[in-house]
Amino acid sequence: MQVRRVLIFLLKPIVLLICLLESALFLLRQRKALSEYSLVYPFWTWSFGHTIVGVEFAARLYYPQRVALLYVPHSRSNTLFAHCFQDNMTCFVFRSRLPPLPHTLEALKFAALRFWLLLWTAVTQSFHVLDQVLGVYPCVPLASNTMLQGNNALGALDKHTDWTGLIRLQRDKIGVPPKLPPEAIDRCRRAFEEIDPAFFSKPFVTVLLRSKSNGQFDDEYRSSGPPQNYLPALEFLSREGFNIVATGETAKGAFGHLPGFVDSKSLAVPYEEINLFVLMHCALFIGQQSGPLLVPNACGIPCLICDSVPYRLGTNNSDDLVLFKHMSDKTSGRRLSYVEVFREHQDLAFGYNFTKKNIVVQPNTAEEILAGARETVARMRGNLKLTTDELKLVEAFHRLPPREMPVYYHGNRPPLATLQTLRQELLNS
C-alpha cells in the first residue's frame, strides 16, 4: 500500500501535465461548438450510479435551457448515458490517450479540463461552468442538507450529499426522461427479434442481480442472495406473460429454462447499448440497491428492490417496493426485525457498526421475493386496493426512518405480506 502511494505521488505531476495539454487541445478543437452554450458542465465520476444521477439531475434542473456536457469517461461508467438527454443537453466526450489509472490520477483528467474552462470563462465571461457537487446536487432539495450515511470501516456517521432535489424534479416531471439515440434502439430491437421475432409481443422484466466479490464488506452486503431465491418470482412473472431478460452480473444458469428468457450479453450489440436498452425499455426492473436501478427510476419504470442494504436508501419512485436484507446476531442467531433495526439500532440502518454489534447480514427468502413480485404486478395492473388496516401498517412503517435518511423522502416500503408479519411491532408505538 505504501509503495502504491509513493508511485501515485511521483506520477501525479506527470499525469497532470499530460492532462493539461490534452484538455487544452480538446477545448481548442471544440471552441466554436462550445461558443453556442451559456451553460457548460464538465463531468467525471468513477461511480456508475453518480453518472446517472449527476447527468440526469443537471439535464432536468436546467431544462429547457441547453447545456454543453463535457464528459470525461471512466471504465466503470456507461458513456452512452451521457448522450441520452439530447432534448437539452449536448455531449462532448473528452478522451485522454492515457490508459486507465487509479481514481486519484483519473480525477486529474477532469481537474485539468475544469481548470481551462474556469480560466476561459474568467477571461471571456461567455459561459457559466456548472459544478456537480456544489452547483447541481444542492438544488431544489426536499431535505435541508441533513443527509447522513454510515461509515462501517470507521464505525461512525458521515455527512452525505443531499440529492433529494432529483426526487422533486422527477415527481414534478421537470425535464424529460433519458432516451437512447433512435439508431441504438433499432439495433437492440433487431437483436432481440433475431432470437424471437415475437419477443416484443409481451412485456419484459429486466433482472440484474448484483454479485460483487472483491472482499469489500460494503460491496458484499449490497449483493444479491443466491439466484435460486429469485426463481419462484421469475417463474410467476413468466406465467403472468412476461419475458425475462438478464443483464449485469446476473447468474444466467438458474433462469435459462424459463420461457422467453434472454441473456442480454449474448446479443450481437455493443454492451453499452443493450445494457441501457433493457434498463430503459423494460416493464419492471428487479435488482439491488445499486446504480443501475437509477436508470429505470429515471424513466418511470416500476422497480422491485430486493436484498437491499443499507436501510437508509429507497428509490425515487415511492410506489416501488423495497425488501431489506435481514440482520441477525451472529452468536445467538436471533433475527432483528425491520422495526427493531429502525427504532433501536439506527446505526445498522444507516449502514455501520455491523462488526461491533456482531451482526450478520442475510438475504431475502424466495417467499419474500415472490410476495413482492405478486404485489408489484397487482399494482402495475391496477388491481392493488389497500384496506384501511393495510393503510395503517403502511403509515406506521413510514414513521420509522428519521429525516436524515433518504428513504424518509423516497417513501418506499416493504411488501404488504412483510408488513403483516410486523403488525404487532408497527402498531405498538
Disulfide bonds with the S-S distance in Angstrom:
none
